[in-house]
Amino acid sequence: MELHILYSDRKKLSCSAAKVFFPGAAGAFEVLDGHGAMITPLVAGTIRFESDGQEHSVNISRGFVKIENNVVKATVEALADK
């Protein structure tokens, strides 16, 4: 699936991801290939994702994510790479 993370200073991270973990407002959740469509708020925490066999993570203060047709778009604030 395609993963796009956009954040307040207009930087953008785009890659292909096998799975993504999000800190959702209703609890942490995982997104896999073929996930159903949804839009949900994100809370402070870490977005973790696997791309090209390696795990990556970014810290966020808040945001939201939209999942549709194997495209995952997260718009977040206070992104800091780990």
GIFEN-V316686 format. One record per residue. N is the residue number from 1. RES is the residue in one letter. NEAR is the number of other C-alpha atoms within 10 Angstrom. D_LAST is the distance of its C-alpha to the last C-alpha in Angstrom with 2 decimals. Layout:
BEGIN
n: (N & N)
res: (RES & RES)
near: (NEAR & NEAR)
d_last: (D_LAST & D_LAST)
END
This chain:
BEGIN
n: (1 & 2 & 3 & 4 & 5 & 6 & 7 & 8 & 9 & 10 & 11 & 12 & 13 & 14 & 15 & 16 & 17 & 18 & 19 & 20 & 21 & 22 & 23 & 24 & 25 & 26 & 27 & 28 & 29 & 30 & 31 & 32 & 33 & 34 & 35 & 36 & 37 & 38 & 39 & 40 & 41 & 42 & 43 & 44 & 45 & 46 & 47 & 48 & 49 & 50 & 51 & 52 & 53 & 54 & 55 & 56 & 57 & 58 & 59 & 60 & 61 & 62 & 63 & 64 & 65 & 66 & 67 & 68 & 69 & 70 & 71 & 72 & 73 & 74 & 75 & 76 & 77 & 78 & 79 & 80 & 81 & 82)
res: (M & E & L & H & I & L & Y & S & D & R & K & K & L & S & C & S & A & A & K & V & F & F & P & G & A & A & G & A & F & E & V & L & D & G & H & G & A & M & I & T & P & L & V & A & G & T & I & R & F & E & S & D & G & Q & E & H & S & V & N & I & S & R & G & F & V & K & I & E & N & N & V & V & K & A & T & V & E & A & L & A & D & K)
near: (18 & 15 & 21 & 18 & 18 & 18 & 18 & 11 & 9 & 6 & 9 & 12 & 10 & 12 & 14 & 15 & 22 & 18 & 16 & 21 & 16 & 23 & 23 & 20 & 15 & 10 & 9 & 14 & 11 & 14 & 18 & 13 & 15 & 12 & 15 & 11 & 12 & 10 & 13 & 13 & 17 & 24 & 19 & 17 & 15 & 22 & 22 & 18 & 22 & 16 & 16 & 9 & 9 & 9 & 13 & 14 & 15 & 15 & 18 & 22 & 15 & 19 & 20 & 18 & 18 & 15 & 19 & 13 & 12 & 16 & 18 & 24 & 18 & 24 & 19 & 21 & 18 & 15 & 20 & 12 & 11 & 9)
d_last: (21.80 & 20.34 & 17.09 & 16.79 & 14.33 & 16.06 & 15.24 & 17.41 & 17.23 & 18.39 & 15.46 & 15.31 & 13.34 & 16.01 & 16.30 & 18.32 & 16.90 & 18.77 & 17.42 & 15.19 & 14.73 & 15.07 & 15.69 & 19.24 & 21.78 & 24.07 & 21.52 & 18.62 & 19.66 & 19.06 & 20.15 & 21.81 & 23.94 & 27.04 & 25.78 & 28.31 & 28.07 & 26.66 & 25.19 & 23.51 & 21.73 & 18.20 & 17.48 & 14.72 & 12.11 & 9.38 & 10.23 & 9.88 & 11.80 & 13.56 & 14.60 & 16.90 & 16.65 & 12.95 & 10.49 & 7.38 & 5.72 & 5.74 & 7.39 & 10.99 & 14.18 & 16.60 & 17.94 & 19.85 & 19.83 & 22.82 & 23.57 & 26.65 & 28.08 & 24.96 & 22.99 & 20.08 & 19.42 & 17.06 & 17.66 & 15.33 & 15.13 & 12.66 & 9.67 & 6.57 & 3.79 & 0.00)
END
